[in-house]
Amino acid sequence: MSITLYHHPYTRAASVVWQLEEVGQPYTLRPVHLSRGEHKQAEVVALNPMGKLPVLVDDGVVVTEVAAIGLYLADRYASSRLAPALDDPRRGPYLRWALFGPSVIEPGSMAKASGWTYREGAAGWGNPEAMMSGISAAVGAGPFVLGDDFSMVDVILGSTLRYMVMFKMLEADEALQAYLARIDARPAYQRAQAINAEAAVAMGL
């Protein structure tokens, strides 16, 4: 078995490093220099026609999109720790909130920041108020999305929330701030931060 992550520390691939550290499976980082256009060259485009990162290759299986990568890794390598079983009642909320980030938070935040005009009924992300209500429902009770048990959904959703708060695309209330502090305290997150920082230096960024 061999896992390779096509990686740039200033892209969403940085979040996948955290996923991999939580899973605990050995992996290799394949640096991709965006400034040189390497993400649009044949090697990457053959794996992801979008020419975007992250791209994960696991023993010949190609997975892209941060949420999909996280769900895949948890199911394959850490189902007893990071993913509810298929017949576990928590499986539904786990999938629901894992996809809430790319499906609702990212486009909803971009729409608000960019002042887009759109019909709410035609947009899957609704409106900013409903989006914030959804976030509160996901993280408000705590300590984690599935209650007492940390899971891959906290990496997937938490990474999105942290990014949006960092760049002031979301305003964090007390509950969200507390949630982000809890996931930031994860040893795997701390390791991922160090790995991404080392990669940035090695790439001359």
Residue, then its C-alpha position, 0 to 999 in steps of 0.5 A: m500500500s502506498i499513499t501519495l498526496y499531491h500537495h501545496p501547503y497553501t491550498r486545501a491539500a493542507s487540510v488533507v495532511w491533517q486527515l492523514e495524520e489523524v488516520g495514521q497511515p504512512y504517506t508521501l507528499r508530492p510537492v506541486h509548485l503552483s507558481r510554475g503551473e505544475h498543477k496544470q501539467a500532464e501529471v496532475v491533469a491526468l489524475n484530476p482534469m480540473g488541474k487542482l489540488p488536492v489529489l490523493v493516490d492510494d495504491g492506484v486509486v485516485v481521489t480528489e475533493v477534500a470531503a471525498i478524500g476524508l471520507y475515503l481515508a476514514d472508511r478505509y483506514a480508520s473506520s473504528r475510530l474516525a467513521p461511524a459504521l454503515d449501520d450506525p445511526r450517526r452515519g447520517p449526521y456524519l455524512r450530512w455535516a461532512l458535505f455541508g462545508p463544500s455544499v453550503i458554507e463555501p458557496g454561501s460565504m462566497a456569495k455573501a462576500s461577493g454580493w451575488t444576487y440570486r434566488e434562494g430557492a435556486a441555490g442549494w446554500g440558501n441564505p447567510e442566516a440559515m447557513m449560520s443556523g446550520i453551523s450552530a446545529a452542527v457544532g453548538a452542542g459539542p464537544f464535537v459534531l457527533g457529540d463526545d466522539f471526534s471523527m473525520v467530519d470534524v476535520i472536514l467541516g472544521s477545516t472549512l470553518r477555520y478558513m472562513v473565520m480566518f479570512k473573515m468570511l464568517e463571524a465566529d460566535e462563542a460556540l464556534q470559537a470554542y469548537l475551533a479551539r477544541i479541534d485545534a488542540r488535536p495532536a494530529y492537527q499540530r503535526a499537520q501544521a508543522i508538516n505544512a510549514e516545513a513543506a512551505v520552507a522546502m518549496g521556497l514559499 
